[in-house]
């Protein structure tokens, strides 16, 4: 899920590291930039102090200074050990450093203080997914999807679907991905996963419908897995020009990837057929 989410987890979730920060932004519901402390001439209350320093810490993390982010967050906790948002943000920072035990401890502390904080729970689920505890991750994501007020609910269903895939539950994974798209039709990952699920069942038209959605939403270059499916689907549907387009991108951007090797095997099978 490292590459899996922060695209929810930084795409995500998301289950990749962009997801952690983007999901965290939803959690904090903070807007705009803030200046460093000392730029104000009048005192701030405790809540404002916490929010400003959490925001500053988030900025440090995004700019690649996790140590400075930790310093800010620890300063907040010295004044208020029960700040669930601060513990949650600290979990994100530790996770970005690969300090998974510390991250888990911070997330659990945050949830003990604020069990209804779905953004923190989603981030904890991403940590569990990244460390390979898929059943526990599934449980956390499932709880998040039950929060109808959570603004990242579509991505939570995406994450739930990814965990279901790891648990070999493709039927429910497909259901979760469709729910994700129903809640947020701008998510490329659920569209790609649904395209793969239908392709594996031989339902090419349905697969192509979801792949076209993914193709429209995905960035450039697409990930290798998307280009592979694009080439295979186009070949199966007789769109040879599209096959060459996807294959050229796969060779250009991912020449050493397993997906490119899978594509060459696919070509050889078509020749033999």
NUPA-267655 format. One record per residue (C-alpha): residue in one letter; x, y, z. Coordinates in steps of 0.001 Angstrom, whole numbers, plus 500000, padded with zeros to 6 digits. Example, Ala and Ser with C-alpha at 12.3 -4.5 7.8 and 13.67 -1.06 7.14 Angstrom:
residues 2
a512300495500507800
s513670498940507140
//
This chain:
residues 273
x500000500000500000
x502896502121499989
x502338502464496372
x498779501611497071
x497479504354498987
x498562508000499983
x497322508113496884
x494787507772499406
x497373507932501464
x498704510232499377
x495962508042495862
x495685506380497782
x495055505807500456
x494679505462500562
x496124503026501140
x500753505387499368
x502198508180501136
x500430511029499425
x497324509532501001
x498469509877504574
x498852513639504235
x495812514203502039
x493643512114504373
x495125513937507298
x494119517224505716
x490535515977505707
x490909514933509318
x492081518282510533
x489766520357508378
x492385523072508307
x492476525654505567
x495044528089504241
x498640528784505154
x499818529874508573
x502876531821509568
x505492530717512062
x504784531480515730
x506040534892516633
x504466536585513625
x501442537466515764
x501485540303518244
x498693538998520458
x498376535702522315
x496376532773520991
x494232530369522961
x495211526753523498
x493023525369520722
x494330527864518191
x497891527144519285
x497376523411518729
x495744523855515336
x498422526215514094
x501253523945515160
x499597520867513687
x499265522757510416
x502888523880510560
x503973520304511309
x502000519088508319
x503788521663506182
x507181520502507450
x506289516912506592
x505177517824503089
x508448519692502539
x510538516753503745
x511399517847507294
x509792515199509513
x512129515931512433
x510927519514512619
x507346518287512367
x507905516018515363
x509366518891517351
x506253520964516753
x503917518140517700
x505828517242520841
x505658520891521903
x501870520728521609
x501704517495523604
x503774518989526390
x500910521404526901
x498070518991526188
x498751515263526268
x495125514589525335
x495188516269521921
x493909513455519687
x494647515396516497
x498258515868517550
x498696512179518332
x497118511366514970
x499451513693513100
x502414512287514979
x501388508841513749
x501471510082510166
x504962511541510625
x506316508384512222
x504771506303509445
x506470508440506818
x509793507614508500
x509107503895508615
x508790503985512410
x505776501718512323
x505668500748516005
x505731504401517062
x503137505261514430
x500812502507515639
x501195503678519236
x500330507253518239
x497299506214516187
x495982503998518984
x496417506821521486
x494559509213519180
x491693506754518735
x491510506080522465
x490968509813522935
x488652510274519931
x487144506953518744
x484904508723516234
x487801510369514354
x487429508563511036
x490401510260509391
x492769508999512077
x491159505553511894
x491639505514508112
x495300506456508523
x495715503690511104
x494174501279508610
x496698502325505993
x499512501650508443
x498137498178509152
x497819497526505416
x501346498716504745
x502731496423507443
x500805493424506080
x498114493066508744
x495285492912506208
x492540491547508490
x493112494348511005
x493296496916508206
x490007495624506806
x488378496044510220
x489539499652510527
x488476500591506995
x485099498946507506
x484492501117510562
x485443504226508591
x482976503424505803
x480180503330508368
x480702507034509090
x478303508651506634
x479601512118507536
x483245511367506760
x484243513426503688
x486776510799502579
x484253507960502606
x484779507132498931
x488480506587499508
x487691504552502600
x485659502171500427
x488595502104497998
x490882501117500863
x488378498525502058
x488346497039498572
x492132496850498470
x492180495059501819
x489517492649500561
x491704491835497547
x494588490989499865
x492220488669501726
x491302486948498430
x487713488195498639
x487284489448495083
x483506489420495151
x483257491867498042
x486234493827496732
x484319494540493547
x481300495632495550
x483430497997497642
x485096499503494564
x481731500164492955
x480572501840496147
x483721503975496132
x482974505205492619
x479367505877493518
x480541508138496339
x483388509721494368
x483491509220490603
x486919510844490324
x488840507943491872
x491061506148489343
x492068503201491558
x488630501615492017
x487995501949488283
x491251500159487466
x490643497391489984
x487121496828488666
x488484496703485122
x490952494007486198
x488267492021488031
x485992491952484984
x488901491212482647
x489920488216484746
x486353486893484457
x486411487344480688
x483776490083480749
x485647492315478345
x483004494943477645
x482436495623481330
x486182495651481870
x486622498141479054
x483949500429480467
x485767500720483777
x489149500919482093
x488020503882479999
x487019505607483241
x490438504849484684
x492156505986481485
x490380509334481721
x491211509868485390
x494758508526485581
x497759510797485451
x500557510682482895
x502356508410482717
x499891505833483909
x501118503201486300
x502534500048484723
x499599497915485806
x497173500218484030
x499198500257480815
x499400496463480840
x495645496100481176
x495097498755478507
x497256496817476052
x495684493461476885
x492135494776476685
x492793496590473418
x494337493442471959
x491414491294473070
x488951493780471559
x490847494185468279
x492035497759468779
x495572497277467499
x496412500978467418
x495635501252471120
x497745498161471815
x500778499875470308
x500118503076472227
x499944501400475612
x502835499049474779
x505068501951473742
x504427503712477054
x505054500509478984
x508379500015477198
x509372503661477632
x508512504147481291
x508717500637482776
x511091498533480640
x512307496467483622
x508922495970485233
x507035492703485749
x504186494290483789
x506377494722480714
x507440491104480941
x503792490112481253
x503008492167478153
x505708490409476089
x504283487052477233
x500804488249476191
x502134489157472741
x503771485764472345
x500539483996473273
x498639485992470654
x501203485072468007
x500887481379468842
x497120481600468793
//
